[in-house]
Amino acid sequence: MLSRRLCVISVIVFGSLAAAQDPKTEILTKPSDDRREQTLLRRITDRAFVHELANVAYKIPEGWEELPPHRLARKIDQRISTVLSIRRTEGDLAATLSWIPMDPGQKLSDWVRDTAAAGEFGEEFETLKAVYGKDRVTEPVKIKTGEFDVYRINIIGGLVSGEKYDGALVVFEVQSEKRSWLIKARISFPKGDQSKSNQIVMDVLKGFSKIPAKGESEPK
């Protein structure tokens, strides 16, 4: 139950882009405050970052921009070590990416799965269902994108401006030398054509890539 309460804090809130920056976070306005190294995210270009402990890079998609860095409030889910928020003003889109270290013995299926176990689909789905209602959350679907097996959950409406926005939560796991990492992308977009929302989700996901082997070039 403690784990579920922690997950509730990090549930996606779908609203206007003005609400995309969680009011429970502190916006860092001074360049010296952007201490990416302390959150394990290293900038390698204006649009590309590397999370070295998770062995995963992220390149911000064309047409999207990085939101000002922010420091999570102490009461936000303590599991989250790294956050990157992006938006696209054209189309009124926003996404928040999170890197979360998994404890020894934890499995991706503890958090999300596409087959029910004891009637449940994992912590992430059950939390969304409790917050938004079971009729507004779809069961997880497994998709393949690049090098990753990703689980996607759709949310109909939101806690803020629910009649205007829908969203999606995508979750996958990566293995590093020392531990596993849970990576999530929480994406908000206006209600509309399903095919458009599918493309938006894929655009965000395509930014993820595994860090190249030693001697190869990093993402540009």
Steps between C-alpha positions, in 0.01 A plus 500: 500500500791735568627439148158578358476823699837604364385423147189716544722803557666451163181429303467706183271800525364593160431871463615807314866548422503760771430214738765278342753636745379345824430774759656268757840545338751781523596666171873562474559842345876538537733316259714398797198318646480261204713231661421221257787291624334474841189349343708257288401669172790635296437742215705415190339742252229766515240228440658177622563354845660186636400315815821306549395281793198376305697484172225694324516818293214733410482739206220757512281452188492763228240765572519436875690702760634443848307657786707688759676256735329451833581346835243256634345590834606272783155344528495392134561128441846440648573217256535743208860605447476679166233701317497666159194701390434598138220669307385588150302821485371413153229252582500576875704196605706423810696204635689418818771233493615322818788264577439290812749252651340165577581321823668158487242232438246735340372413154334706229189284544468637854429839345326415173400193300255420220368183666306524825634328812248465781282738295761778490729641228779638718554795732497770233168389351332442834605845619365670188177305532461610862562866415310537172243219521506164324285624209759766410811281495579234239677176582874503419597409145850387411661665198846488345683826437862493395697293749234505772191300593261766625168481683245768419198602707252756365314741727176660386477851637695629797471644847550848352301610191385140460264578215777652289800271543582131484829335572717192507746343739775288345727284714802282424803348667870523421785299646829657598809336644393552861119513502176528304332833428132578450451769237168679460367762262178682594354670194211749476320596178165650395207269436474409135595248236640176647753468219640843587539407865677179397751702297555741790580211736735343247678832440575525873611137525731520198718743695621214723800291398755279668843651550726382217774252572840636595670664203175580318354850466242631747167644374532840331 
